Amino acid sequence: MSDQRYEIRIAGSGGQGVILAAVIVGEALALYEEGLNVVQTQAYGPEARGGASKAEVIVSRGKIDYPKATNPNLQVILTQKACDEYVHDASTNSVVIVDDFFVTEPPKINANIYSLPIVRTAREEIGREIVTNMVALGTIASILESWDLAKPESIRKAILDRVPKGTEELNSKAFELGYKLMKEKL
């Protein structure tokens, strides 16, 4: 990887764990990968749950001169409202992963768009929608691996460092399912 700047955005609604997911990605890249500069930011509406929420991670081997995403290379979008609000600034040929349950009108932009059952996987295969963000992290890990930016093990380790004790197996399983969902599409 050169000094290229990579911008990652995770967007959804409050309560979906969007901010925690971005914190985990940022920590994985900063702590467990060599030679990367990383900045993580977040924004959410005044509502604690249900309002629009986004969190971003900027990563580069060079200096980071601006801490926010201007043209994301990778976006994971979990709700239609977040899609409508945030997807428009995707960089050309970027990767946009949308949840196939809550995003009913996928964007029509010049990007590689993947509609994946992120929420349904959390609900139906894990039995807990609360791990939607861990499924999303699995999809992100697959993309970052394909870009030679991060190893999935780095993200898995950051997850295990962050999740409450006693939930490690649940969160790891959700991560693995998300990783497989995306890996099958690449």
C-alpha positions in Angstrom: 0.0 0.0 0.0 1.3 3.4 -0.9 0.5 6.6 1.1 -3.0 6.4 -0.3 -5.7 7.6 2.0 -8.5 5.1 2.6 -11.8 6.4 4.0 -14.2 4.0 5.6 -17.7 5.0 6.7 -20.2 2.9 8.7 -23.7 4.4 8.8 -27.1 3.4 10.2 -29.3 4.4 13.0 -28.6 4.9 16.7 -28.6 1.6 18.5 -27.1 -0.4 15.7 -23.6 -0.2 17.1 -22.2 1.9 14.2 -19.9 3.9 16.4 -18.6 0.9 18.3 -17.9 -0.8 14.9 -15.9 2.1 13.7 -14.0 2.3 17.0 -13.1 -1.3 16.6 -11.9 -0.9 13.0 -9.8 2.1 14.1 -8.3 0.2 17.0 -7.6 -2.8 14.8 -5.7 -0.8 12.2 -3.9 1.4 14.7 -2.9 -1.3 17.2 -2.5 -4.5 15.3 -1.3 -3.5 11.8 2.1 -2.0 11.2 2.9 1.5 9.9 -0.6 2.9 9.6 -1.9 6.3 10.7 -5.5 6.2 11.7 -8.2 8.7 12.8 -11.8 7.8 13.8 -14.7 10.3 14.0 -18.4 10.0 14.6 -21.6 11.9 14.2 -25.1 11.2 15.3 -28.4 12.9 15.7 -29.9 14.1 18.9 -32.0 11.0 19.3 -30.2 8.2 21.4 -31.9 5.5 19.3 -33.3 5.6 15.9 -31.6 8.8 14.7 -29.1 8.9 11.8 -25.7 7.8 12.9 -22.3 7.6 11.1 -18.8 6.9 12.1 -15.7 7.1 9.9 -12.2 5.8 9.9 -9.4 7.4 7.9 -6.3 5.3 7.3 -3.0 6.0 5.5 0.7 5.1 5.7 1.3 8.8 5.2 0.1 11.8 7.1 -3.6 12.4 7.5 -4.3 16.0 6.9 -8.1 15.9 7.4 -9.9 13.7 9.9 -13.2 13.2 8.1 -14.3 11.3 5.0 -14.8 13.3 1.9 -15.1 10.5 -0.6 -15.3 7.2 1.2 -13.6 4.1 -0.5 -15.8 1.8 1.6 -19.2 2.3 3.1 -21.4 -0.1 5.1 -24.9 1.3 5.3 -27.5 -0.3 7.5 -30.7 1.8 6.9 -32.4 3.5 4.1 -32.3 6.9 5.9 -28.5 6.6 6.2 -28.2 5.5 2.6 -30.2 8.5 1.4 -28.2 10.9 3.6 -24.6 9.6 3.3 -24.0 7.5 0.2 -23.8 10.4 -2.3 -20.2 11.2 -1.7 -18.8 7.7 -2.4 -15.6 7.8 -4.4 -15.8 6.4 -8.0 -15.5 2.6 -8.0 -15.7 2.5 -4.2 -17.3 -0.4 -2.3 -20.7 0.2 -0.9 -22.3 -2.6 1.2 -25.9 -2.1 2.1 -28.2 -4.2 4.3 -30.7 -5.9 2.1 -33.5 -5.7 4.7 -33.5 -2.0 5.8 -32.0 -0.5 2.6 -35.0 -1.1 0.2 -33.7 1.3 -2.5 -30.0 0.6 -3.1 -28.1 3.7 -4.4 -27.6 4.2 -8.1 -24.0 5.5 -8.1 -20.8 4.6 -9.8 -19.6 2.2 -7.1 -19.4 -1.5 -6.5 -22.6 -2.1 -4.6 -23.2 -5.3 -2.6 -26.6 -5.9 -1.0 -26.0 -8.3 1.9 -28.3 -9.8 4.6 -26.4 -8.2 7.5 -29.4 -7.6 9.8 -31.1 -10.9 8.8 -27.9 -12.8 9.5 -27.8 -11.3 13.0 -31.5 -12.0 13.6 -31.8 -15.5 12.0 -28.4 -17.1 12.3 -27.3 -15.7 15.6 -30.7 -15.0 17.0 -29.7 -11.5 18.3 -30.0 -8.4 16.2 -27.7 -6.6 18.7 -24.7 -8.2 16.8 -25.6 -6.5 13.5 -22.5 -4.4 13.9 -20.3 -7.5 14.3 -21.7 -9.0 11.1 -20.9 -5.6 9.4 -17.4 -5.8 10.8 -16.9 -9.2 9.2 -17.8 -7.7 5.8 -15.4 -4.8 6.4 -12.6 -7.3 7.4 -13.1 -9.1 4.1 -12.7 -5.9 2.1 -9.7 -4.6 4.0 -8.0 -8.0 3.5 -8.7 -7.9 -0.2 -7.0 -4.4 -0.3 -4.0 -5.7 1.7 -4.8 -3.2 4.4 -5.6 -5.4 7.3 -5.7 -9.0 8.4 -9.1 -10.3 9.6 -7.3 -11.5 12.8 -6.6 -7.8 13.6 -10.2 -6.9 13.6 -11.2 -10.1 15.5 -8.6 -9.2 18.2 -10.0 -5.7 18.5 -13.5 -7.1 18.8 -12.5 -9.4 21.6 -10.7 -6.5 23.4 -13.9 -4.4 23.3 -16.9 -6.7 23.8 -18.3 -7.5 27.3 -16.9 -10.6 29.0 -19.1 -13.6 28.3 -20.1 -12.4 24.8 -16.9 -13.2 23.0 -18.3 -16.4 21.3 -21.5 -14.7 20.2 -19.6 -11.7 18.7 -16.9 -13.9 17.1 -19.6 -16.0 15.4 -21.3 -12.9 14.0 -18.0 -11.6 12.8 -17.2 -14.9 11.0 -20.6 -15.0 9.3 -20.2 -11.4 8.0 -16.7 -12.2 6.8 -18.1 -15.2 4.8 -21.0 -13.2 3.4 -18.6 -10.7 1.8 -15.9 -13.2 0.9 -18.4 -15.2 -1.2 -19.1 -12.0 -3.3 -15.5 -11.1 -4.0 
